[in-house]
Amino acid sequence: MDADSTWLTIADVARRTGLTVEQLRAWESRHGFPRPERLPNGHRRYKAADLAAIGRVVRDRDAGLSLEAAIRHPPDLILSDVM
């Protein structure tokens, strides 16, 4: 891991996204998303880009996409353009 980067714990990400720690773990287990870095002890660490991607998925899901579709949805595609 890059020492100059700000790394977030799963609790930090949950707090910032409105998701629960359990939801984040389930998404990772079931859908392979997000893919955080792992410390040698197995603890997850997330980057700002992970936080942005999770936020996009939450917004797309809230806009009507299924979770699976929101995860696969290209980040540069504006959802209102296709609905």
N, CA, C and O atoms as a MOPAC input file, in Angstrom:
PM7 MOZYME 1SCF
protein

 N      0.83300 1    -1.18300 1     0.00000 1
 C      0.00000 1     0.00000 1     0.00000 1
 C      0.86900 1     1.23400 1     0.00000 1
 O      1.95000 1     1.25000 1     0.58800 1
 N      0.39500 1     2.25200 1    -0.65400 1
 C      1.10600 1     3.51700 1    -0.74600 1
 C      0.91600 1     4.30400 1     0.54900 1
 O     -0.21100 1     4.63000 1     0.92100 1
 N      2.00100 1     4.60400 1     1.22400 1
 C      1.93400 1     5.30000 1     2.50400 1
 C      1.41000 1     6.72000 1     2.35400 1
 O      0.93000 1     7.29800 1     3.32900 1
 N      1.49000 1     7.30300 1     1.14900 1
 C      1.02900 1     8.66900 1     0.93600 1
 C     -0.47800 1     8.74900 1     0.69000 1
 O     -1.04200 1     9.84300 1     0.70500 1
 N     -1.11900 1     7.64900 1     0.47100 1
 C     -2.54700 1     7.62700 1     0.20000 1
 C     -3.32700 1     7.57400 1     1.50800 1
 O     -2.82600 1     7.12100 1     2.53700 1
 N     -4.55200 1     8.04300 1     1.43900 1
 C     -5.44400 1     7.92000 1     2.57400 1
 C     -6.24000 1     6.63900 1     2.38800 1
 O     -6.97100 1     6.48100 1     1.41000 1
 N     -6.09100 1     5.75100 1     3.31900 1
 C     -6.79100 1     4.48000 1     3.27000 1
 C     -7.92300 1     4.50200 1     4.27500 1
 O     -7.75700 1     4.96500 1     5.40300 1
 N     -9.07300 1     4.00100 1     3.86300 1
 C    -10.25900 1     3.98600 1     4.70500 1
 C    -10.56500 1     2.57200 1     5.15900 1
 O    -10.34300 1     1.61200 1     4.42100 1
 N    -11.07100 1     2.44700 1     6.36700 1
 C    -11.52900 1     1.14900 1     6.85100 1
 C    -12.93300 1     0.89100 1     6.32500 1
 O    -13.57200 1     1.78900 1     5.77600 1
 N    -13.40300 1    -0.31400 1     6.48900 1
 C    -14.75500 1    -0.64600 1     6.05500 1
 C    -15.78200 1     0.15900 1     6.84600 1
 O    -16.82500 1     0.53200 1     6.30800 1
 N    -15.49700 1     0.42900 1     8.11500 1
 C    -16.40600 1     1.25100 1     8.92600 1
 C    -16.45800 1     2.68400 1     8.40100 1
 O    -17.52600 1     3.29700 1     8.37200 1
 N    -15.29800 1     3.22400 1     7.98100 1
 C    -15.25700 1     4.56600 1     7.38600 1
 C    -16.11300 1     4.62200 1     6.12900 1
 O    -16.89700 1     5.55200 1     5.93800 1
 N    -15.95400 1     3.61700 1     5.27600 1
 C    -16.70400 1     3.58000 1     4.01100 1
 C    -18.19600 1     3.43900 1     4.29000 1
 O    -19.00600 1     4.11000 1     3.65200 1
 N    -18.56400 1     2.59200 1     5.21600 1
 C    -19.97300 1     2.42700 1     5.56700 1
 C    -20.56100 1     3.75800 1     6.03600 1
 O    -21.64200 1     4.15400 1     5.59900 1
 N    -19.86600 1     4.42300 1     6.90000 1
 C    -20.33400 1     5.70400 1     7.44000 1
 C    -20.49700 1     6.74000 1     6.32600 1
 O    -21.46800 1     7.49600 1     6.32100 1
 N    -19.57000 1     6.77700 1     5.40300 1
 C    -19.59400 1     7.79400 1     4.33900 1
 C    -20.60600 1     7.49800 1     3.23500 1
 O    -21.05500 1     8.41600 1     2.54800 1
 N    -20.97000 1     6.22900 1     3.05600 1
 C    -21.88000 1     5.86200 1     1.96500 1
 C    -23.30900 1     5.59800 1     2.42500 1
 O    -24.22800 1     5.54300 1     1.60800 1
 N    -23.49700 1     5.43600 1     3.73200 1
 C    -24.82700 1     5.10500 1     4.23100 1
 C    -25.13000 1     3.62200 1     4.17200 1
 O    -26.23500 1     3.20400 1     4.51900 1
 N    -24.18100 1     2.82900 1     3.74200 1
 C    -24.33100 1     1.38000 1     3.73400 1
 C    -23.89300 1     0.83300 1     5.08800 1
 O    -23.30600 1     1.55100 1     5.89800 1
 N    -24.17800 1    -0.42200 1     5.32100 1
 C    -23.67800 1    -1.06800 1     6.52700 1
 C    -22.41100 1    -1.83900 1     6.18600 1
 O    -22.14900 1    -2.15100 1     5.02400 1
 N    -21.64200 1    -2.13700 1     7.20200 1
 C    -20.45600 1    -2.97400 1     7.03000 1
 C    -20.87200 1    -4.31200 1     6.43900 1
 O    -20.18700 1    -4.85400 1     5.57100 1
 N    -21.99000 1    -4.84100 1     6.90800 1
 C    -22.47800 1    -6.13200 1     6.41200 1
 C    -22.82600 1    -6.06500 1     4.93000 1
 O    -22.54900 1    -7.00700 1     4.18800 1
 N    -23.43400 1    -4.95600 1     4.48800 1
 C    -23.75400 1    -4.80900 1     3.05800 1
 C    -22.48400 1    -4.79400 1     2.22300 1
 O    -22.40900 1    -5.46200 1     1.19100 1
 N    -21.49500 1    -4.04300 1     2.65800 1
 C    -20.23900 1    -3.98300 1     1.90800 1
 C    -19.59000 1    -5.35600 1     1.81400 1
 O    -19.09300 1    -5.73300 1     0.75300 1
 N    -19.59000 1    -6.10600 1     2.90600 1
 C    -19.02000 1    -7.45700 1     2.88000 1
 C    -19.81700 1    -8.37400 1     1.96100 1
 O    -19.23900 1    -9.18500 1     1.23700 1
 N    -21.14200 1    -8.24700 1     1.98700 1
 C    -21.98500 1    -9.07800 1     1.12500 1
 C    -21.76000 1    -8.74100 1    -0.34400 1
 O    -21.67800 1    -9.64400 1    -1.17600 1
 N    -21.66100 1    -7.46600 1    -0.67100 1
 C    -21.40900 1    -7.07000 1    -2.06000 1
 C    -20.09300 1    -7.65800 1    -2.53500 1
 O    -20.00500 1    -8.17600 1    -3.64700 1
 N    -19.07700 1    -7.57900 1    -1.69900 1
 C    -17.77300 1    -8.12000 1    -2.08100 1
 C    -17.84000 1    -9.62700 1    -2.26800 1
 O    -17.27700 1   -10.16500 1    -3.22200 1
 N    -18.52300 1   -10.30200 1    -1.36500 1
 C    -18.62500 1   -11.76000 1    -1.42200 1
 C    -19.46100 1   -12.23400 1    -2.60900 1
 O    -19.07400 1   -13.16600 1    -3.31400 1
 N    -20.59500 1   -11.59800 1    -2.82400 1
 C    -21.53600 1   -12.04300 1    -3.86400 1
 C    -21.22100 1   -11.52200 1    -5.25500 1
 O    -21.44300 1   -12.21300 1    -6.24900 1
 N    -20.70000 1   -10.29600 1    -5.32400 1
 C    -20.54800 1    -9.63800 1    -6.62100 1
 C    -19.10900 1    -9.27800 1    -6.97000 1
 O    -18.84000 1    -8.78100 1    -8.06400 1
 N    -18.18800 1    -9.52500 1    -6.04800 1
 C    -16.80000 1    -9.16700 1    -6.30900 1
 C    -16.57300 1    -7.67300 1    -6.35600 1
 O    -15.60400 1    -7.20500 1    -6.95400 1
 N    -17.45400 1    -6.92800 1    -5.73500 1
 C    -17.38400 1    -5.46700 1    -5.71500 1
 C    -17.71900 1    -4.96800 1    -4.33200 1
 O    -18.66100 1    -5.46100 1    -3.71100 1
 N    -16.99400 1    -4.02800 1    -3.84700 1
 C    -15.73100 1    -3.51100 1    -4.33600 1
 C    -14.59700 1    -4.49100 1    -4.04300 1
 O    -14.80000 1    -5.52700 1    -3.41100 1
 N    -13.41000 1    -4.14500 1    -4.51200 1
 C    -12.23600 1    -4.99400 1    -4.28600 1
 C    -11.19600 1    -4.21000 1    -3.48400 1
 O    -10.25400 1    -3.65400 1    -4.04900 1
 N    -11.37300 1    -4.17400 1    -2.18800 1
 C    -10.42400 1    -3.41100 1    -1.37900 1
 C     -9.07700 1    -4.10600 1    -1.27400 1
 O     -8.95600 1    -5.30700 1    -1.51600 1
 N     -8.07900 1    -3.33400 1    -0.91200 1
 C     -6.78300 1    -3.91000 1    -0.56800 1
 C     -6.95500 1    -4.64900 1     0.75200 1
 O     -7.86300 1    -4.35500 1     1.52900 1
 N     -6.08300 1    -5.59600 1     0.98900 1
 C     -6.11800 1    -6.32900 1     2.26300 1
 C     -4.77300 1    -6.18700 1     2.96300 1
 O     -3.71100 1    -6.32300 1     2.35600 1
 N     -4.85500 1    -5.91200 1     4.25100 1
 C     -3.65600 1    -5.90800 1     5.08000 1
 C     -3.24600 1    -7.34800 1     5.34000 1
 O     -4.04400 1    -8.25700 1     5.11000 1
 N     -2.03200 1    -7.58400 1     5.81000 1
 C     -1.61800 1    -8.95900 1     6.11900 1
 C     -2.55300 1    -9.66800 1     7.11700 1
 O     -2.66800 1   -10.89400 1     7.09900 1
 N     -3.21200 1    -8.89600 1     7.97900 1
 C     -4.13800 1    -9.50400 1     8.94000 1
 C     -5.54100 1    -9.70100 1     8.35800 1
 O     -6.44300 1   -10.16200 1     9.05700 1
 N     -5.72700 1    -9.35100 1     7.06700 1
 C     -7.00500 1    -9.56700 1     6.39600 1
 C     -7.95300 1    -8.38200 1     6.42100 1
 O     -8.99100 1    -8.41200 1     5.76000 1
 N     -7.61900 1    -7.34100 1     7.16800 1
 C     -8.49200 1    -6.17500 1     7.23600 1
 C     -8.53000 1    -5.47000 1     5.89000 1
 O     -7.51700 1    -5.35700 1     5.20000 1
 N     -9.71600 1    -4.99800 1     5.53100 1
 C     -9.91200 1    -4.30600 1     4.26700 1
 C     -9.46800 1    -2.85000 1     4.38700 1
 O     -9.61900 1    -2.22800 1     5.43900 1
 N     -8.92000 1    -2.31600 1     3.30000 1
 C     -8.58600 1    -0.89700 1     3.20300 1
 C     -9.02900 1    -0.41100 1     1.83200 1
 O     -8.73300 1    -1.02300 1     0.80600 1
 N     -9.74300 1     0.70000 1     1.84400 1
 C    -10.32800 1     1.27000 1     0.63300 1
 C     -9.65600 1     2.58000 1     0.27800 1
 O     -9.21700 1     3.32400 1     1.15400 1
 N     -9.57900 1     2.85700 1    -1.02600 1
 C     -9.04000 1     4.10700 1    -1.54900 1
 C    -10.19900 1     5.05200 1    -1.87700 1
 O    -11.36100 1     4.64500 1    -1.88700 1
 N     -9.87100 1     6.29700 1    -2.14000 1
 C    -10.88200 1     7.27900 1    -2.52600 1
 C    -11.63000 1     6.82200 1    -3.78200 1
 O    -12.83400 1     7.04700 1    -3.89700 1
 N    -10.93900 1     6.19100 1    -4.71100 1
 C    -11.58800 1     5.70400 1    -5.93600 1
 C    -12.62700 1     4.63200 1    -5.61800 1
 O    -13.66700 1     4.56500 1    -6.27300 1
 N    -12.35400 1     3.79300 1    -4.61600 1
 C    -13.33700 1     2.78700 1    -4.19400 1
 C    -14.58000 1     3.47700 1    -3.64600 1
 O    -15.70600 1     3.08400 1    -3.95200 1
 N    -14.36700 1     4.50000 1    -2.84000 1
 C    -15.47200 1     5.24700 1    -2.25500 1
 C    -16.33000 1     5.87900 1    -3.34900 1
 O    -17.55900 1     5.84800 1    -3.27100 1
 N    -15.68900 1     6.44800 1    -4.36400 1
 C    -16.42100 1     7.05000 1    -5.48100 1
 C    -17.21900 1     5.99800 1    -6.24800 1
 O    -18.36800 1     6.24100 1    -6.61500 1
 N    -16.62300 1     4.83600 1    -6.49100 1
 C    -17.31900 1     3.77100 1    -7.21900 1
 C    -18.51000 1     3.25400 1    -6.42300 1
 O    -19.57300 1     3.00200 1    -6.99100 1
 N    -18.34300 1     3.09700 1    -5.12800 1
 C    -19.45400 1     2.64100 1    -4.28300 1
 C    -20.57400 1     3.68100 1    -4.30600 1
 O    -21.75000 1     3.33100 1    -4.40400 1
 N    -20.20700 1     4.95400 1    -4.21600 1
 C    -21.21400 1     6.01400 1    -4.27900 1
 C    -21.98700 1     5.99500 1    -5.57900 1
 O    -23.20200 1     6.19300 1    -5.58400 1
 N    -21.28400 1     5.75500 1    -6.70100 1
 C    -21.95400 1     5.66300 1    -8.00700 1
 C    -22.93000 1     4.50100 1    -8.03600 1
 O    -24.04600 1     4.64000 1    -8.53700 1
 N    -22.52200 1     3.35600 1    -7.50300 1
 C    -23.39600 1     2.17700 1    -7.48600 1
 C    -24.63200 1     2.44800 1    -6.63300 1
 O    -25.74400 1     2.08900 1    -7.02000 1
 N    -24.44700 1     3.06900 1    -5.49100 1
 C    -25.59100 1     3.39000 1    -4.62700 1
 C    -26.54500 1     4.32900 1    -5.35000 1
 O    -27.75800 1     4.11900 1    -5.31500 1
 N    -26.01800 1     5.36700 1    -6.01000 1
 C    -26.87800 1     6.30200 1    -6.74700 1
 C    -27.62800 1     5.60000 1    -7.87800 1
 O    -28.82600 1     5.82100 1    -8.05900 1
 N    -26.92600 1     4.75500 1    -8.63900 1
 C    -27.57400 1     4.04000 1    -9.74300 1
 C    -28.63900 1     3.07700 1    -9.23500 1
 O    -29.71400 1     2.95700 1    -9.82200 1
 N    -28.33100 1     2.39500 1    -8.14500 1
 C    -29.31300 1     1.48500 1    -7.55100 1
 C    -30.53200 1     2.26800 1    -7.07400 1
 O    -31.66700 1     1.84500 1    -7.29200 1
 N    -30.30400 1     3.40000 1    -6.42800 1
 C    -31.40300 1     4.23700 1    -5.94900 1
 C    -32.22200 1     4.81700 1    -7.09600 1
 O    -33.39500 1     5.15000 1    -6.92600 1
 N    -31.59000 1     4.93600 1    -8.27600 1
 C    -32.28400 1     5.46000 1    -9.45500 1
 C    -33.07800 1     4.37900 1   -10.18900 1
 O    -33.76800 1     4.67000 1   -11.16500 1
 N    -32.98000 1     3.13500 1    -9.72100 1
 C    -33.81200 1     2.09400 1   -10.30700 1
 C    -33.10600 1     0.89400 1   -10.88400 1
 O    -33.76100 1    -0.08900 1   -11.23000 1
 N    -31.78600 1     0.93600 1   -11.00200 1
 C    -31.07300 1    -0.23300 1   -11.50500 1
 C    -30.99200 1    -1.30100 1   -10.42000 1
 O    -30.97800 1    -0.99500 1    -9.22800 1
 N    -30.94100 1    -2.54400 1   -10.84800 1
 C    -30.66300 1    -3.60800 1    -9.88900 1
 C    -29.22400 1    -3.43700 1    -9.41600 1
 O    -28.42600 1    -2.77400 1   -10.07800 1
 N    -28.89800 1    -4.02100 1    -8.29600 1
 C    -27.53300 1    -3.92100 1    -7.78900 1
 C    -26.54700 1    -4.46800 1    -8.81200 1
 O    -25.50300 1    -3.86300 1    -9.05400 1
 N    -26.87000 1    -5.60400 1    -9.41100 1
 C    -25.97600 1    -6.21100 1   -10.38900 1
 C    -25.74400 1    -5.27300 1   -11.57800 1
 O    -24.61400 1    -5.11400 1   -12.04000 1
 N    -26.81400 1    -4.66200 1   -12.06300 1
 C    -26.69100 1    -3.73500 1   -13.19500 1
 C    -25.91500 1    -2.48800 1   -12.79000 1
 O    -25.11200 1    -1.97900 1   -13.57200 1
 N    -26.14400 1    -1.99700 1   -11.59100 1
 C    -25.43500 1    -0.80600 1   -11.11700 1
 C    -23.93500 1    -1.07400 1   -11.01000 1
 O    -23.12700 1    -0.19700 1   -11.31600 1
 N    -23.56500 1    -2.26000 1   -10.58600 1
 C    -22.15100 1    -2.62100 1   -10.47500 1
 C    -21.51500 1    -2.69400 1   -11.86400 1
 O    -20.37800 1    -2.26100 1   -12.04800 1
 N    -22.24200 1    -3.24000 1   -12.83600 1
 C    -21.71200 1    -3.37900 1   -14.19400 1
 C    -21.80000 1    -2.09100 1   -15.00400 1
 O    -21.12800 1    -1.95600 1   -16.02600 1
 N    -22.61600 1    -1.14900 1   -14.56000 1
 C    -22.89400 1     0.09100 1   -15.27500 1
 C    -21.61400 1     0.89700 1   -15.47300 1
 O    -20.91100 1     1.17200 1   -14.50000 1
 N    -21.29400 1     1.28600 1   -16.72000 1
 C    -20.07500 1     2.07200 1   -16.94500 1
 C    -20.13000 1     3.39900 1   -16.18500 1
 O    -21.15400 1     4.08200 1   -16.22200 1
 N    -19.05700 1     3.77200 1   -15.50100 1
 C    -19.08500 1     4.97800 1   -14.67100 1
 C    -19.26300 1     6.27200 1   -15.44600 1
 O    -19.71500 1     7.26300 1   -14.87200 1
 N    -18.92200 1     6.30000 1   -16.73700 1
 C    -19.04400 1     7.53800 1   -17.49900 1
 C    -20.38700 1     7.67300 1   -18.20700 1
 O    -20.62300 1     8.67300 1   -18.88500 1
 N    -21.27300 1     6.68400 1   -18.06300 1
 C    -22.58700 1     6.73200 1   -18.67400 1
 C    -23.56100 1     7.37700 1   -17.69900 1
 O    -23.68600 1     6.93100 1   -16.55900 1
 N    -24.25000 1     8.42300 1   -18.14000 1
 C    -25.20800 1     9.10000 1   -17.28400 1
 C    -26.52200 1     8.33200 1   -17.34800 1
 O    -27.10300 1     8.15200 1   -18.41800 1
 N    -26.97400 1     7.88500 1   -16.18800 1
 C    -28.14200 1     7.01900 1   -16.10700 1
 C    -29.37500 1     7.66600 1   -16.73900 1
 O    -30.14100 1     6.97500 1   -17.41000 1
 N    -29.58700 1     8.94300 1   -16.55100 1
 C    -30.78200 1     9.59900 1   -17.10600 1
 C    -30.78400 1     9.57300 1   -18.63500 1
 O    -31.84000 1     9.72900 1   -19.24900 1
 N    -29.62200 1     9.37900 1   -19.25800 1
 C    -29.53500 1     9.30800 1   -20.71300 1
 C    -30.07600 1     7.99300 1   -21.26000 1
 O    -30.40600 1     7.90300 1   -22.44300 1
 N    -30.17000 1     6.96900 1   -20.40800 1
 C    -30.60300 1     5.66600 1   -20.89100 1
 C    -31.93900 1     5.22300 1   -20.32700 1
 O    -32.44300 1     4.16100 1   -20.69100 1
 N    -32.51400 1     6.01500 1   -19.45100 1
 C    -33.79600 1     5.63200 1   -18.84600 1
 C    -34.91200 1     6.47900 1   -19.39100 1
 O    -36.06700 1     6.30400 1   -19.00100 1

